Amino acid sequence: MSYRGKDKKVDSLPIYNDGGTVEKKVKSSTQINLKFLKLRFSSEDLPILVSIAISWVLVVHFIERLHVRLVLNRCGWKKWEPWSKNSDIHRVALVADPQLVDDYSYPDRPNILNNIIKKISDNYLHRNYRFVQHLLDPDTTMFLGDLFDGGRYWEDKAWLEEYDRFNRIFPKHPDRRTIQSLPGNHDIGFEDINPDKLKKFAAFFGPNNDFLEIGNHSIVLLDSISLSSEDENIRKPAEEFLESVNNYLTPGYPHILLTHVPLYRINSQQLCGPQRESTKLFPVQKGKQYQTVISSDLTTKVLNTIKPTLIFSGDDHDYCKITHDIESGSSATEITVKSAAMTAGIKYPAIQLLSLHNPVDSKGLSLSLDPTYKTEMCYLPDPYFGIGIYVAWLIFCILLLALHFIIPQVEAKILSKLKPNSVLPVFTSQTPLTNRRNIKGFIVSSVMTVMIAYIIIGFYYINV
């Protein structure tokens, strides 16, 4: 006789109660057993976590999208352009010193901290640039050098990796012109320029010395770093360009000069104006691989050769507006453009907007007696505003969880005072309050909240 039938276990069979109905031996649907934490986490606590997750979506979307839009909308062209609606206008955005954070930026800091700073600063540049292109839609975007931070030191592999990273942060618009060929001292060095680095920069970004004509203006890009070099092989191409560039420019067009290093000035007499953040005088000095202004003699030569009406420079990271005299009796306004980076040592990063309008006759002579350009500084979103909001909101969420898990009595008193038709979610439990003190639940929920915030912020950073 077989005894297999008698030995067969029936643990999985239905159990009949007195009423004849069937009950399955399962865990309560209102509880989730997190065995690895030896913790019973009630599903009655899920609404507060869901609400926290939704709140993080709203907060992050506001900071990373809506706030950027609101800030940049203040820079709308029509709010400050003096031209008539039907005018033929060419609009330019000038971006100075993005200087991407890399391993050379903060060599004394731990790698994990450097990676966090790199990720946050990359997102700040990418996000703002994308909104500038979308909302302001400039016809031409020009960079004023120092695209990288340690570009002058990188070997080939690292250089190409950073070049790819730069293009991800600043993607070119297919229907607009982008000029990135002006090198900075962080790209090629200053006192000790490596010819290979200089050639590589030109090969990937374009000629270091160049000109273009837009909006009936002649724009001259001058590599003032190479022009300042004591190495004749490096200096000579820039000198030849400076001496011959007027042969290629359309007579009658106003000249606008772009240079990474500002022109020489007497800083005690030529003050920068009220829009400069720093209260200190503009620095006139030099050091290892940098020089804050080009020499006085070279400045005079550049001004008298190109005879610009307007000059834009970078390098200093802060705003500065001065006037230079030219031998012909005219003058040139120089604006040192603020850095667009959040890591540039300034509180309020910005870009410079330039609107060009110069109607000409058949001979190319200007028909306007008024200035043919208008320029405006456009502040970017405060980089630390969003970080502050994230930290404050995380602290608020942690306190809310502490109220819910550790001192539910206080939570109950607060919620009892709310009106029945209140739109606020109610997180109370049917479990007696004396049994709901759950420190482990608070810890797990806090960790989950941090993970929720990290995932949502990461989703908005995903395209960097």
Residue pairs with C-beta under 8 A, 6 or more apart in sequence:
11 25
14 22
14 23
14 24
15 22
15 23
15 24
15 25
16 22
16 23
17 23
27 33
29 43
30 42
30 43
30 44
31 40
31 41
31 42
31 43
32 40
32 41
32 42
32 43
33 40
33 41
34 40
34 41
34 444
37 440
37 444
38 440
39 438
39 440
39 441
39 444
41 441
41 444
42 429
42 431
42 441
44 427
44 429
44 430
44 431
45 404
45 405
45 427
45 429
45 441
45 445
47 425
47 427
48 400
48 401
48 404
48 425
48 427
48 445
49 445
49 448
49 449
49 452
51 425
51 427
52 397
52 400
52 401
52 449
52 452
53 452
53 456
55 393
55 397
56 393
56 397
56 452
56 453
56 456
57 456
59 389
59 390
59 393
60 390
60 453
60 456
60 457
60 460
61 460
63 385
63 386
63 389
63 390
64 127
64 386
64 457
64 460
65 460
67 381
67 385
67 386
68 127
68 128
68 131
68 381
69 131
69 135
71 379
71 380
71 381
72 128
72 131
72 132
72 135
72 136
72 378
72 380
72 381
73 135
74 378
74 379
75 136
75 353
75 376
75 378
75 379
76 136
77 89
77 91
77 136
77 353
77 355
80 374
80 376
81 89
81 355
81 357
81 374
82 370
82 374
83 89
83 355
83 357
83 374
87 357
87 359
88 215
88 357
88 359
89 215
89 355
89 356
89 357
90 139
90 140
90 214
90 215
90 217
90 355
90 356
90 357
91 136
91 137
91 138
91 139
91 140
91 353
91 354
91 355
91 356
92 138
92 139
92 140
92 141
92 142
92 214
92 215
92 353
92 354
92 355
92 356
93 132
93 136
93 138
93 140
93 141
93 142
93 351
93 352
93 353
93 354
93 378
94 141
94 142
94 143
94 144
94 258
94 312
94 337
94 351
94 352
94 353
94 354
95 129
95 141
95 142
95 143
95 144
95 170
95 337
95 340
95 351
96 143
96 144
96 145
96 146
96 314
96 315
96 317
96 336
96 337
96 338
96 339
96 340
96 351
96 352
97 144
97 145
97 146
97 184
97 314
97 315
97 317
97 339
97 340
97 341
97 344
98 125
98 143
98 146
98 147
98 169
98 170
98 339
98 340
98 341
99 146
99 147
99 148
99 149
99 184
99 186
99 339
99 341
99 343
99 344
100 118
100 121
100 122
100 125
100 147
100 148
100 149
100 162
100 165
100 166
100 169
101 114
101 117
101 118
101 121
101 122
101 149
101 343
102 118
102 148
102 149
102 150
102 162
103 114
103 150
104 149
104 150
104 153
105 114
105 117
105 149
105 150
105 343
106 113
106 114
106 117
109 117
117 343
119 461
119 464
120 342
120 387
121 341
121 342
121 343
122 165
122 169
122 464
123 460
123 461
123 464
124 341
124 342
124 383
125 169
125 170
125 340
125 341
125 342
126 168
126 169
126 170
126 463
126 464
128 340
128 380
128 381
129 169
129 170
129 340
130 171
132 138
132 141
132 351
132 378
133 141
133 173
133 176
136 353
136 378
137 176
138 176
138 353
139 176
139 177
139 214
140 176
140 177
140 178
140 179
140 214
141 173
141 176
141 177
141 178
141 179
142 178
142 179
142 180
142 182
142 219
142 258
143 170
143 179
143 180
143 182
144 182
144 184
144 258
144 259
144 260
144 312
144 313
144 314
144 315
144 337
145 182
145 183
145 184
145 185
145 187
145 260
145 314
145 315
146 184
146 185
146 186
146 187
146 260
146 314
146 315
147 166
147 180
147 184
147 187
147 205
148 154
148 162
148 166
148 186
148 187
149 186
150 186
151 159
151 162
151 186
151 187
151 188
151 197
151 201
152 185
152 186
152 187
152 188
152 189
152 194
152 197
152 289
154 162
159 200
163 204
168 464
169 464
170 178
170 180
172 178
177 214
179 206
179 210
179 212
179 221
180 205
180 206
181 201
181 202
181 205
181 206
181 207
181 208
181 210
181 221
182 208
182 221
182 223
182 258
182 259
182 260
183 198
183 201
183 202
183 205
183 208
183 223
183 225
183 226
183 260
184 225
184 260
184 314
184 315
185 225
185 260
185 261
185 289
185 290
185 291
185 315
187 197
187 201
188 194
188 197
188 198
188 201
188 225
188 226
189 197
189 225
189 289
190 225
190 228
190 289
190 290
190 291
191 230
191 286
191 288
191 289
191 291
192 289
193 225
193 226
193 229
193 231
193 234
195 233
195 234
198 208
198 226
198 234
201 208
202 208
207 221
208 221
208 223
208 226
208 237
208 238
209 221
209 222
209 223
209 226
209 237
209 238
209 241
209 242
209 245
210 220
210 221
211 218
211 219
211 220
211 221
211 245
211 248
211 249
212 218
212 219
212 221
213 219
213 249
213 250
213 253
214 356
215 356
215 357
215 358
216 253
216 356
216 358
216 359
216 360
216 364
216 366
216 372
217 253
217 254
217 255
217 256
217 356
217 358
217 372
217 373
218 249
218 250
218 253
218 254
218 255
218 256
219 256
219 258
220 245
220 249
220 255
220 256
220 257
220 258
220 306
220 308
221 258
221 259
222 238
222 241
222 242
222 257
222 258
222 259
222 302
222 306
223 238
223 260
224 238
224 259
224 260
224 261
224 294
224 298
224 302
225 260
225 261
226 234
226 235
226 237
226 238
227 235
227 238
227 239
227 242
227 294
227 298
227 302
228 235
228 261
228 291
228 294
228 295
228 298
229 235
242 301
242 302
242 305
242 306
243 305
245 305
245 306
246 305
246 306
249 255
250 364
251 364
252 360
252 363
252 364
252 365
252 366
253 358
253 364
254 309
254 310
254 358
254 366
254 372
254 373
255 306
255 307
255 308
255 309
256 308
256 309
256 310
256 311
256 312
256 354
256 373
257 302
257 306
257 308
257 310
257 311
257 312
257 332
258 311
258 312
258 313
259 294
259 302
259 311
259 312
259 313
260 313
260 314
260 315
261 291
261 292
261 293
261 294
261 313
261 314
261 315
262 282
262 292
262 293
262 294
262 313
262 314
262 315
262 316
262 320
262 334
262 336
263 293
263 294
263 299
263 302
263 303
263 311
263 313
263 324
263 334
264 284
264 293
264 294
264 295
264 296
264 298
264 299
265 282
265 284
265 293
265 322
265 324
265 334
267 281
267 282
267 283
267 284
268 281
270 282
270 322
270 323
271 281
271 282
271 322
272 282
272 318
272 319
272 320
272 321
272 322
272 336
273 319
273 320
273 321
273 322
275 319
275 321
275 377
276 318
276 319
276 320
277 318
277 319
277 346
277 347
277 348
278 318
282 292
282 316
282 320
282 336
283 292
283 316
284 292
284 293
285 291
285 292
286 292
290 315
292 315
292 316
293 299
294 302
299 324
303 324
303 326
303 327
303 332
304 326
304 327
304 328
307 326
307 328
307 330
307 332
308 332
309 330
309 332
309 333
309 372
309 373
310 332
310 333
310 334
310 335
310 373
310 375
311 324
311 332
311 333
311 334
311 335
312 334
312 335
312 336
312 337
312 352
312 354
313 334
313 335
313 336
313 337
314 336
314 337
314 339
315 336
316 336
317 338
317 339
317 344
317 345
317 346
318 336
318 338
318 339
318 346
319 335
319 336
319 337
319 338
319 350
319 377
320 334
320 335
320 336
321 333
321 334
321 335
321 336
322 333
322 334
323 331
323 332
323 333
323 334
324 331
324 332
324 333
324 334
325 331
326 332
335 352
335 375
337 350
337 351
337 352
338 346
338 348
338 349
338 350
338 351
338 352
338 377
339 346
339 349
340 349
340 350
340 351
340 380
341 349
342 349
342 383
342 384
347 382
348 379
348 380
348 382
349 379
349 380
349 383
350 377
350 378
350 379
350 380
351 377
351 378
351 380
352 375
352 376
352 377
352 378
353 375
353 376
353 377
353 378
354 373
354 374
354 375
355 373
355 374
355 375
355 376
356 372
356 373
357 368
357 372
357 373
357 374
358 366
358 368
358 372
358 373
359 366
359 367
359 368
360 366
360 367
361 367
366 372
390 453
390 457
394 449
394 450
394 453
397 449
397 453
398 446
398 449
401 442
401 445
401 446
401 449
402 442
403 410
403 411
403 414
404 411
404 427
404 442
404 445
405 436
405 437
405 438
405 439
405 441
405 442
405 445
406 437
406 438
406 439
406 442
408 428
408 429
408 433
408 436
408 437
409 433
411 427
411 428
412 428
412 433
415 426
415 427
415 428
418 424
418 426
429 436
